[in-house]
Amino acid sequence: MPVGFSQGLSFDRKRTNWSDTDHRPLAWCAWYPADDDAAEIVPSPSWFKQKPVAPNAPLRKSSDPHPLVLLSHGSGGLAIGLEWLGHRLAQAGFVALGIDHHGHTGSEPYRAEGFLCLWERAADLTALLDSDDWREVLGGAVENHAYVAGFSAGAYTAMLLVGARVAYSQFEPDNPQKSPIRGPREFPDLADHIPSLLQDRMFLESWNRRRDSFKDDRVKAALAIAPGRSVLGFAKQSLEQITVPIHIIGGDADVIAPAAECCSWLRENVQTSSLDILKGGVGHYAFLPEPTPQGLRAAPDVFTDVEGLVREHVHDHVAQIAISFFSAAT
């Protein structure tokens, strides 16, 4: 089945960007089943290997609306970084809709606010669900309900959408669960920015709503891939009240978000959850795309796996888990 690909820019008119100069941007991209005669091409070279797609091809006709999966990238990442999952979901009949989370994405300058206020990411996906822009571009029937899949910080986002609530932000001083780091790879001194940002009105408004509910009742199930230590700041009571199916996936060699520390903790506190820990030296970045030679040269620490691990096989396995999980959660 040919896979269509479209992208666009929507806006959340209920929130402003971090500079308070315009509405909050929702840059999105979508992979979806295309008509049989759609012509596929190989996307332009980047750091990531990508499979052929049919740009802006019509959405495949169906007697029923196509099921929808929302995709949420990790810290400093890109929606296109989940192409490996989105493309495979599209081949299985899903529409996969990813977003670049403003201030927390590599498609624009990093903002400390974006890295600290992760709850705004959940509001991004709710706003995208509310938007008709992408539906008009795809031009076919897509379900109003959705599933969600997220990697690392995206897993945190997914959990917020199904009812997890924040007790403590990862780097706030009062958090009893002390982080062993001061910030992620992309923003290593992140915690040091909190005192000055608390003097900023935009940041403070977001910070003060961190314990709000970001649950979206349209989300029917969540796939949490390699959830980071930020999930340890969720209120346990909120996790115990989650009623939709949750599936958690971790890697046995993940030193950034150790599965025994993060995945297992979620599994213990969410009654509706199940857990797979992948074996064979699966690290955190194995859930990112396969690299091109350019990507491997630019970021060898991200794209180098243990000897014998084939990243494509990891992707195939995770995608099959996702397809089976979402298909069973209808």
ABEGO torsion letter per residue (X at the ends): XBBBBBBBBBBBAABBBAAGABBBBBBBBBBBBBBAABBBBBBBBBABBBBBBBBGBBBBBBABBBBBBBBBBBBGBBAAAAAAAAAAAAAAGBBBBBBBBBGABAABBBBAAAAABAAAAAAAAAAAAABAAAAAAAGBBBBABBBBBBBEAAAAAAAAAAGBBBABBAABAABABBBABAEBAABAAAAAAAAAAAABAAAAAAAAAAABBABBAABABBBBBGBBAAAAABBAAAAAABABBBBBBBBAABAABBAAAAAAAAAAABAABBBBBBBGGBBAAAABBBBBAAAAAABAAAABBBBGBBAAAAAAAAAAAAAAAAAAAX
